[in-house]
Amino acid sequence: MVQHLWNEEEAKKVDSGLGELVYRSNLIGTDRAVCNWGGGNTSMKTTEVDFRGEQVDVMWVKGSGSDLATMGAANFTALRLDDILPLINREEMRDEEMVSYLSHCMIDHAHPRASIETLLHAFLPFKHVDHTHPDAIISLCCADNGRELAEELFGDRFVWVPYIRPGFTLSKMIAEAVVANPNAELVLMEKHGLVVWGETAKESYDRTISVINEAEQFIAKKRGEKEVFGGEKSKALSKQTRESLLAKVMPTIRGAVSYEGKQMILTYDDSAATLEFVNSEDADTLSQIGAACPDHLVHTKRVPLFVEWTPGENDSEGLAEAIRKGVSAYQKEYIAYFERNHNDGDEMFEPSPRVLLIPGIGMVNTGKSLANAKVSGALYTRAISVMRGTTALGSFVSLNESESYEIEYWPLELYKLSLAPKEAEFSRKVALVTGGAGGIGSETCRQFASLGAHVVLADLNLEVQRK
């Protein structure tokens, strides 16, 4: 069950208006089982004074590229509703046209670009709207029988929308479906997520949490005594053995996933949930179906690499060979995937896996920086949670190949990545500095870090040496 974090005393301390939206957004983003890193969006409709000194109806919405857990007032954008709402009468609108149009609706051009899903919020006639990607809800939305299960759980309180990429068409579809169902309290977006609303910030937040917990209870009831992921296939190696093997093969992994001189930073996860998945009967097939949520794709790619290896305590050479073969095959398939789907002007990302699943050991994640590798790992743990829930309900389904490519190489998603700082001279590099605790050594570390390197400090412990 996700926790209800609203604190009335804390809520009273925030400024009314935008302050309420910031508070609510931070609460929603705090729990990653409610909202993915960097994903989801929130909004609030209110009245502001424009540059002419006149009151105008506006909507504050999350700015593109922000994270709900940490964003502040400066990460929201305010847009004139009188300019936006007439768009509902259009039949269609291209992404590029939508972005350009919304830029003219901003009351302050110093604000960030509005969220991809701005029109979804604007077209819904509610003061507060929240769109999230909760594990339990996506479990339902990624089940092959999800709509029928939703009817069993929510009755006529929900609107179901089939999967299409976010934008004008989806926003209009949702708004029209909500208006057509006066009993609607929530929207379930197939293979995507949840939308709720309220007349106050707390009402919207309360509904987000209560709907998620309804879904969690429903999944637990449906699971019953059913084995998770088909039961255990491999035993997890002891922690000492896992770490010993990893110490031997991590250089192999880092070398294999480097592509055309672009190296990667690696992280490792052997949490109980991860080990349960990688050691299960169904992990090799489930992991190859596709992403659990469109928001994962840019950071995890469509599928991970499942390393074909039978765990053995002293088999570091066998594991290293399985990794080399697996990464090579993955890269070839990713290049073929890009060739099958690319559009003129698309530039291929590194074709190496962002997620490696290793039976007996756990998950290794790759990224151009430690932060990026951690994001890949965090998002794939959410995917594991989603698949855990979905397989209690039915069969896991995902975006097809072309739908996945449309998200992974979607210009509006790539714009968010473009907001990150450019890679520095020593980005993707690891610098080992001996004598790092001394004056020269510590300054050397600071210089390397300022140039983007990941720095490891080594030095002698004089107290130990004296003994």
C-alpha positions as CSV (number, residue, x, y, z in Angstrom):
1,M,0.0,0.0,0.0
2,V,1.3,3.5,-0.8
3,Q,1.4,5.9,2.0
4,H,-0.9,9.0,2.3
5,L,1.7,11.7,3.0
6,W,-0.5,14.8,3.2
7,N,0.2,16.8,6.4
8,E,-2.4,19.4,7.1
9,E,-0.1,21.5,9.3
10,E,2.6,21.6,6.6
11,A,0.0,22.3,3.9
12,K,-1.2,25.4,5.9
13,K,2.3,26.8,5.7
14,V,2.5,27.0,1.9
15,D,1.3,29.9,-0.1
16,S,-2.1,29.5,-1.7
17,G,-2.1,29.0,-5.4
18,L,1.2,27.9,-6.9
19,G,2.5,27.0,-3.4
20,E,-0.3,24.4,-3.1
21,L,0.6,22.9,-6.5
22,V,4.3,22.6,-5.5
23,Y,3.4,20.9,-2.2
24,R,1.1,18.4,-3.9
25,S,3.5,17.7,-6.7
26,N,6.4,17.0,-4.3
27,L,4.3,14.6,-2.3
28,I,3.3,12.7,-5.4
29,G,6.8,12.5,-6.6
30,T,8.3,11.4,-3.3
31,D,7.0,7.8,-3.7
32,R,8.3,6.2,-6.9
33,A,5.6,3.6,-6.7
34,V,3.3,6.5,-7.4
35,C,5.3,8.4,-10.0
36,N,8.4,7.6,-12.0
37,W,11.5,9.7,-11.8
38,G,11.0,12.6,-14.2
39,G,7.5,11.4,-15.2
40,G,4.0,12.5,-14.5
41,N,2.6,16.0,-14.5
42,T,0.4,18.1,-12.3
43,S,-1.6,21.3,-12.9
44,M,-3.8,23.9,-11.2
45,K,-6.2,26.5,-12.8
46,T,-6.3,29.9,-11.1
47,T,-6.4,33.7,-11.8
48,E,-3.2,35.7,-12.2
49,V,-2.4,39.3,-13.2
50,D,-0.7,39.6,-16.6
51,F,1.8,42.1,-17.9
52,R,-1.1,44.6,-18.6
53,G,-2.1,44.5,-14.9
54,E,-5.3,42.6,-15.9
55,Q,-6.7,39.5,-14.3
56,V,-6.6,36.4,-16.6
57,D,-7.6,32.8,-16.1
58,V,-4.4,30.7,-16.3
59,M,-3.3,27.1,-15.8
60,W,-0.1,26.3,-14.0
61,V,1.4,23.1,-15.3
62,K,4.6,21.2,-14.8
63,G,7.5,22.3,-17.0
64,S,9.1,19.8,-19.4
65,G,12.1,18.0,-18.0
66,S,11.3,18.5,-14.3
67,D,10.9,15.9,-11.6
68,L,7.8,16.1,-9.4
69,A,9.7,15.1,-6.3
70,T,12.2,18.0,-6.3
71,M,10.6,20.7,-8.5
72,G,9.8,24.1,-7.1
73,A,7.7,27.1,-8.3
74,A,10.3,28.0,-11.0
75,N,9.7,24.6,-12.7
76,F,6.0,25.4,-13.5
77,T,4.6,27.3,-16.5
78,A,1.5,29.5,-16.5
79,L,-0.6,29.6,-19.7
80,R,-3.7,31.6,-20.6
81,L,-6.7,29.4,-20.7
82,D,-8.7,31.6,-23.0
83,D,-6.0,31.0,-25.6
84,I,-5.8,27.2,-25.1
85,L,-9.4,26.1,-24.7
86,P,-10.6,26.9,-28.2
87,L,-8.2,24.2,-29.4
88,I,-10.7,21.5,-28.2
89,N,-12.8,22.4,-31.4
90,R,-10.0,21.4,-33.7
91,E,-9.9,17.9,-35.3
92,E,-6.2,17.5,-35.2
93,M,-3.0,19.2,-34.4
94,R,0.6,18.2,-35.1
95,D,3.1,18.1,-32.2
96,E,5.3,20.9,-33.6
97,E,2.3,23.1,-34.1
98,M,1.1,22.4,-30.6
99,V,4.4,23.3,-29.0
100,S,4.6,26.5,-31.0
101,Y,1.0,27.4,-30.2
102,L,1.5,26.8,-26.5
103,S,4.6,29.0,-26.4
104,H,2.3,31.9,-27.4
105,C,0.0,31.1,-24.5
106,M,2.6,31.6,-21.8
107,I,2.1,34.6,-19.5
108,D,5.9,34.8,-18.9
109,H,8.4,33.6,-21.5
110,A,11.0,33.1,-18.8
111,H,8.9,30.1,-17.7
112,P,10.1,26.6,-19.0
113,R,8.4,24.9,-21.9
114,A,5.1,23.4,-20.8
115,S,4.7,19.7,-20.3
116,I,4.1,17.4,-23.3
117,E,0.6,16.7,-21.8
118,T,-0.4,20.3,-21.2
119,L,-3.6,20.0,-23.3
120,L,-4.7,16.9,-21.3
121,H,-4.8,19.2,-18.2
122,A,-6.3,22.2,-20.0
123,F,-9.2,20.3,-21.6
124,L,-10.3,18.7,-18.4
125,P,-12.8,21.1,-16.6
126,F,-11.3,20.7,-13.1
127,K,-9.2,23.0,-11.0
128,H,-6.6,20.4,-10.0
129,V,-5.4,17.6,-12.3
130,D,-2.8,14.9,-11.6
131,H,-1.3,12.5,-14.1
132,T,0.9,9.7,-12.6
133,H,2.4,6.3,-13.5
134,P,1.7,4.2,-10.4
135,D,3.0,0.6,-10.4
136,A,-0.4,-0.8,-9.4
137,I,-2.4,1.1,-12.0
138,I,0.1,0.3,-14.8
139,S,-0.1,-3.3,-13.8
140,L,-3.8,-3.1,-14.6
141,C,-3.3,-1.0,-17.7
142,C,-0.6,-3.5,-19.1
143,A,-2.8,-6.6,-18.5
144,D,-4.2,-8.2,-21.7
145,N,-7.6,-8.2,-19.9
146,G,-7.1,-4.8,-18.2
147,R,-10.3,-3.1,-19.3
148,E,-12.5,-6.0,-18.1
149,L,-10.7,-6.0,-14.8
150,A,-11.1,-2.3,-14.4
151,E,-14.8,-2.7,-14.8
152,E,-14.8,-5.3,-12.1
153,L,-12.8,-3.0,-9.8
154,F,-14.1,0.5,-10.6
155,G,-17.6,-0.1,-12.1
156,D,-18.6,3.0,-14.0
157,R,-16.3,5.4,-12.2
158,F,-13.5,5.2,-14.8
159,V,-12.8,6.1,-18.4
160,W,-10.5,3.8,-20.4
161,V,-8.5,5.2,-23.3
162,P,-6.6,3.0,-25.7
163,Y,-2.9,3.6,-26.1
164,I,-1.9,6.4,-28.4
165,R,1.2,8.7,-28.0
166,P,0.6,11.7,-25.8
167,G,-0.4,14.9,-27.6
168,F,-3.5,16.7,-29.0
169,T,-5.5,13.6,-30.0
170,L,-5.1,11.8,-26.7
171,S,-5.9,15.0,-24.7
172,K,-9.1,15.6,-26.7
173,M,-10.1,11.9,-26.5
174,I,-9.8,11.9,-22.7
175,A,-11.7,15.2,-22.3
176,E,-14.6,14.0,-24.4
177,A,-14.8,10.6,-22.7
178,V,-14.8,12.3,-19.2
179,V,-17.6,14.7,-20.2
180,A,-19.6,11.7,-21.6
181,N,-19.4,9.9,-18.3
182,P,-20.7,12.0,-15.4
183,N,-19.7,9.3,-13.0
184,A,-16.1,9.4,-14.0
185,E,-13.6,9.9,-11.2
186,L,-10.4,8.7,-13.0
187,V,-8.9,7.9,-16.3
188,L,-7.0,4.7,-17.0
189,M,-4.6,5.1,-19.9
190,E,-3.8,1.8,-21.6
191,K,-0.1,0.8,-21.2
192,H,0.5,4.2,-19.6
193,G,-1.0,5.5,-16.4
194,L,-3.6,7.3,-14.3
195,V,-5.3,10.7,-14.4
196,V,-7.4,12.1,-11.5
197,W,-8.7,15.5,-10.5
198,G,-10.3,17.5,-7.7
199,E,-11.6,20.9,-6.8
200,T,-8.9,21.3,-4.2
201,A,-5.3,20.2,-4.1
202,K,-5.9,17.8,-1.3
203,E,-9.0,16.3,-3.0
204,S,-6.9,15.6,-6.1
205,Y,-4.0,14.1,-4.0
206,D,-6.4,12.0,-1.9
207,R,-7.9,10.5,-5.0
208,T,-4.5,9.6,-6.5
209,I,-3.6,7.7,-3.4
210,S,-7.0,6.1,-2.8
211,V,-7.3,4.8,-6.4
212,I,-3.8,3.3,-6.3
213,N,-4.5,1.5,-3.0
214,E,-7.8,0.2,-4.4
215,A,-5.8,-1.3,-7.3
216,E,-3.1,-2.7,-5.0
217,Q,-5.7,-4.5,-2.9
218,F,-7.4,-5.8,-6.0
219,I,-4.1,-7.2,-7.3
220,A,-3.3,-8.9,-4.0
221,K,-6.7,-10.5,-3.9
222,K,-6.4,-11.8,-7.5
223,R,-2.9,-13.1,-6.9
224,G,-4.0,-15.4,-4.1
225,E,-1.5,-18.3,-3.8
226,K,-0.2,-17.9,-7.4
227,E,3.5,-18.2,-7.7
228,V,5.3,-14.9,-8.6
229,F,6.8,-14.9,-12.1
230,G,6.2,-18.7,-12.4
231,G,8.3,-19.6,-9.4
232,E,12.0,-19.9,-8.9
233,K,14.3,-21.2,-11.6
234,S,17.7,-20.3,-10.3
235,K,19.0,-19.8,-6.8
236,A,20.6,-16.5,-5.8
237,L,24.3,-16.9,-5.1
238,S,25.5,-15.7,-1.7
239,K,26.2,-12.0,-1.4
240,Q,29.9,-12.7,-1.0
241,T,29.9,-14.9,-4.2
242,R,27.8,-12.3,-6.1
243,E,30.2,-9.5,-5.3
244,S,33.3,-11.6,-6.0
245,L,32.0,-12.6,-9.5
246,L,31.0,-9.0,-10.2
247,A,34.4,-7.7,-9.3
248,K,35.8,-10.0,-12.0
249,V,33.3,-9.3,-14.7
250,M,32.5,-5.6,-14.3
251,P,35.5,-4.6,-16.5
252,T,34.1,-7.1,-19.1
253,I,30.7,-5.5,-18.9
254,R,32.1,-1.9,-19.2
255,G,34.2,-2.9,-22.1
256,A,31.4,-4.7,-23.9
257,V,28.8,-1.9,-23.6
258,S,31.3,0.8,-24.7
259,Y,30.5,1.7,-28.3
260,E,32.5,3.7,-30.8
261,G,34.6,5.1,-27.9
262,K,31.7,6.1,-25.8
263,Q,32.2,4.4,-22.4
264,M,29.6,3.8,-19.8
265,I,29.4,4.0,-16.0
266,L,27.9,1.0,-14.2
267,T,25.7,0.5,-11.1
268,Y,24.5,-2.8,-9.5
269,D,21.3,-3.8,-7.8
270,D,20.7,-7.0,-5.9
271,S,17.6,-6.1,-4.0
272,A,15.2,-8.9,-3.0
273,A,12.7,-7.8,-5.6
274,T,15.4,-7.8,-8.4
275,L,16.7,-11.2,-7.4
276,E,13.2,-12.6,-7.3
277,F,12.7,-11.5,-10.8
278,V,16.0,-12.5,-12.4
279,N,16.0,-15.9,-10.8
280,S,12.4,-16.7,-11.9
281,E,11.1,-19.1,-14.5
282,D,9.4,-16.4,-16.5
283,A,12.0,-13.6,-16.4
284,D,13.7,-14.4,-19.7
285,T,10.4,-14.2,-21.6
286,L,8.7,-11.4,-19.6
287,S,11.7,-9.1,-19.8
288,Q,11.6,-9.2,-23.6
289,I,8.0,-8.2,-24.1
290,G,8.7,-4.5,-23.9
291,A,8.7,-1.5,-21.6
292,A,6.2,-1.3,-18.7
293,C,5.5,2.4,-19.3
294,P,6.4,4.8,-22.2
295,D,8.2,7.1,-19.7
296,H,10.8,4.3,-19.1
297,L,11.9,3.9,-22.7
298,V,14.3,6.7,-23.1
299,H,16.3,5.6,-20.0
300,T,15.9,1.8,-20.2
301,K,15.4,1.1,-23.9
302,R,12.6,-1.1,-25.1
303,V,14.0,-4.3,-23.5
304,P,16.9,-5.2,-21.3
305,L,19.6,-7.8,-22.0
306,F,18.8,-11.0,-20.2
307,V,22.1,-12.8,-19.8
308,E,21.9,-16.5,-20.7
309,W,23.9,-18.0,-17.9
310,T,23.5,-20.8,-15.4
311,P,24.7,-19.4,-12.0
312,G,27.9,-21.0,-10.8
313,E,30.1,-19.9,-7.9
314,N,33.4,-20.2,-9.7
315,D,32.3,-19.5,-13.3
316,S,33.5,-16.0,-13.9
317,E,35.0,-16.9,-17.3
318,G,31.7,-18.5,-18.3
319,L,29.8,-15.4,-17.1
320,A,32.2,-13.0,-18.9
321,E,31.8,-15.0,-22.2
322,A,27.9,-14.9,-21.8
323,I,28.0,-11.2,-21.3
324,R,30.2,-10.6,-24.3
325,K,28.0,-12.7,-26.6
326,G,24.8,-11.2,-25.1
327,V,25.9,-7.6,-25.5
328,S,27.2,-8.2,-29.1
329,A,23.8,-9.8,-30.1
330,Y,21.9,-7.0,-28.3
331,Q,23.8,-4.3,-30.2
332,K,23.2,-5.9,-33.6
333,E,19.5,-6.3,-32.9
334,Y,19.2,-2.6,-31.7
335,I,20.9,-1.4,-34.8
336,A,18.5,-3.5,-36.9
337,Y,15.6,-2.1,-34.8
338,F,16.8,1.5,-35.5
339,E,17.1,0.7,-39.2
340,R,13.6,-0.7,-39.4
341,N,12.0,2.3,-37.8
342,H,14.1,5.4,-38.2
343,N,13.0,8.6,-39.8
344,D,15.1,11.0,-41.8
345,G,17.3,13.0,-39.4
346,D,17.1,10.5,-36.5
347,E,20.5,9.9,-34.9
348,M,20.9,6.5,-33.2
349,F,21.7,6.3,-29.5
350,E,24.4,3.9,-28.3
351,P,23.0,0.5,-29.1
352,S,24.2,-1.1,-25.9
353,P,21.8,-2.2,-23.2
354,R,21.0,0.1,-20.3
355,V,19.8,-2.8,-18.2
356,L,21.5,-6.2,-17.8
357,L,19.7,-9.0,-15.9
358,I,21.9,-11.8,-14.6
359,P,20.5,-14.9,-13.0
360,G,21.9,-15.6,-9.6
361,I,23.4,-12.1,-9.4
362,G,20.9,-9.3,-10.0
363,M,20.8,-6.3,-12.3
364,V,23.6,-4.1,-13.7
365,N,22.7,-0.7,-15.2
366,T,24.6,1.5,-17.6
367,G,24.6,5.2,-18.4
368,K,26.8,8.0,-19.5
369,S,27.1,9.1,-15.8
370,L,26.4,7.6,-12.4
371,A,23.2,9.5,-12.2
372,N,22.0,8.2,-15.6
373,A,22.8,4.6,-14.6
374,K,20.9,5.0,-11.4
375,V,17.9,6.3,-13.2
376,S,17.9,3.3,-15.5
377,G,18.0,1.0,-12.5
378,A,15.3,2.9,-10.6
379,L,13.0,2.8,-13.6
380,Y,13.6,-0.9,-14.3
381,T,12.8,-1.7,-10.6
382,R,9.4,-0.1,-11.3
383,A,9.0,-2.2,-14.4
384,I,9.6,-5.3,-12.3
385,S,7.0,-4.2,-9.9
386,V,4.5,-3.6,-12.7
387,M,5.1,-7.0,-14.2
388,R,4.7,-8.6,-10.8
389,G,1.3,-7.0,-10.5
390,T,0.2,-7.7,-14.1
391,T,1.1,-11.4,-14.0
392,A,-1.2,-11.7,-11.0
393,L,-4.1,-10.4,-13.2
394,G,-3.4,-11.8,-16.7
395,S,-0.7,-11.6,-19.3
396,F,1.7,-8.7,-19.6
397,V,1.4,-6.6,-22.8
398,S,3.5,-3.6,-23.9
399,L,3.9,-1.2,-26.7
400,N,4.7,-2.8,-30.0
401,E,8.0,-2.1,-31.8
402,S,6.9,0.9,-33.8
403,E,5.1,2.5,-30.8
404,S,8.2,2.0,-28.8
405,Y,10.4,3.6,-31.4
406,E,8.0,6.6,-31.7
407,I,8.5,7.2,-28.0
408,E,12.2,6.6,-27.8
409,Y,13.0,8.9,-30.6
410,W,10.1,11.3,-30.2
411,P,11.4,14.9,-30.5
412,L,9.3,16.1,-27.5
413,E,11.0,13.4,-25.3
414,L,14.4,14.2,-26.8
415,Y,13.8,17.8,-25.9
416,K,13.8,16.9,-22.2
417,L,17.1,15.1,-22.6
418,S,18.5,18.2,-24.3
419,L,17.9,20.2,-21.1
420,A,20.7,18.3,-19.4
421,P,24.2,19.9,-19.3
422,K,26.4,18.9,-22.2
423,E,28.9,16.2,-21.5
424,A,32.2,17.5,-20.1
425,E,35.7,16.6,-21.2
426,F,36.0,13.6,-18.8
427,S,32.4,12.5,-18.8
428,R,32.0,8.7,-18.9
429,K,35.6,8.4,-17.4
430,V,36.6,7.1,-14.0
431,A,39.7,8.7,-12.5
432,L,41.6,6.8,-9.7
433,V,43.7,9.3,-7.7
434,T,46.3,7.8,-5.3
435,G,47.3,10.0,-2.4
436,G,43.9,11.6,-2.8
437,A,43.6,12.7,0.8
438,G,46.5,15.1,0.6
439,G,46.6,18.7,-0.6
440,I,47.8,18.0,-4.1
441,G,45.7,14.8,-4.4
442,S,42.5,16.3,-3.2
443,E,42.8,19.3,-5.5
444,T,43.5,16.9,-8.4
445,C,40.3,15.1,-7.5
446,R,38.4,18.4,-7.5
447,Q,39.8,19.3,-10.9
448,F,38.8,15.9,-12.4
449,A,35.3,16.2,-10.9
450,S,34.9,19.7,-12.3
451,L,35.7,18.2,-15.8
452,G,33.0,15.6,-15.4
453,A,35.0,12.6,-14.3
454,H,33.8,10.1,-11.7
455,V,36.6,10.1,-9.1
456,V,37.9,7.3,-6.8
457,L,40.2,8.5,-4.0
458,A,42.8,6.2,-2.5
459,D,45.3,6.9,0.2
460,L,47.1,5.3,3.2
461,N,45.5,5.2,6.6
462,L,48.4,6.3,8.8
463,E,46.8,4.9,12.0
464,V,46.6,1.5,10.4
465,Q,50.1,1.8,9.1
466,R,51.5,2.7,12.5
467,K,49.9,-0.5,14.0
